[in-house]
């Protein structure tokens, strides 16, 4: 199931926040970042959006990053 299909099937009471890692999508371009800096980026987006807890989903390199973020 694609991310778009998943989003369309989500209940209306769910808040969906899309996160693009640095240098992709709507984010500003940037040189290489460390894994830890990318984890900090997730926290910064959550803080800015007022999200205290979340269910995370990630594909490709976003999968391991989501797992580590959730575990820490």
C-alpha positions in Angstrom: 0.0 0.0 0.0 1.4 3.4 -0.9 1.7 6.2 1.6 -1.0 8.1 -0.3 -3.4 5.1 -0.1 -2.6 4.8 3.6 -3.4 8.5 4.2 -6.7 8.3 2.3 -7.8 5.3 4.5 -6.8 6.9 7.8 -9.7 7.9 10.1 -10.7 11.6 10.0 -9.6 11.9 13.7 -6.0 11.1 12.8 -3.6 14.0 12.3 -1.1 13.1 9.5 2.2 15.0 9.4 4.6 14.4 6.5 8.3 14.8 7.1 10.9 15.2 4.4 14.4 14.7 5.4 16.8 17.5 4.7 17.6 18.0 1.1 14.4 16.2 -0.2 10.8 17.2 -1.0 9.9 20.6 0.4 12.9 20.9 2.7 16.0 23.1 2.1 19.0 21.5 0.4 21.8 20.7 2.8 25.2 18.9 2.9 25.5 15.4 4.5 23.9 15.1 7.9 24.6 12.6 10.6 22.1 10.0 11.6 21.7 11.8 15.0 21.1 15.2 13.3 18.3 13.6 11.3 16.8 12.2 14.5 17.0 15.8 16.0 15.1 17.0 12.9 12.2 14.7 13.6 12.0 16.0 17.2 12.2 19.6 15.9 9.3 19.0 13.5 7.2 17.4 16.2 8.0 20.2 18.6 7.1 22.9 16.1 3.8 21.1 15.2 2.9 20.6 18.9 3.0 16.8 18.6 3.8 15.1 21.9 3.6 11.5 20.7 3.2 9.9 17.3 3.0 6.6 15.4 5.9 6.7 13.0 6.1 5.1 9.6 9.2 5.2 7.4 10.3 3.7 4.1 13.8 2.9 2.9 16.3 4.7 5.3 13.3 6.3 7.1 12.3 2.9 8.5 15.4 2.4 10.7 15.3 6.1 11.6 11.7 5.8 12.8 12.5 2.7 14.8 15.5 4.3 16.5 13.6 7.6 17.2 10.7 5.6 18.7 13.1 3.6 20.8 14.9 6.6 22.2 
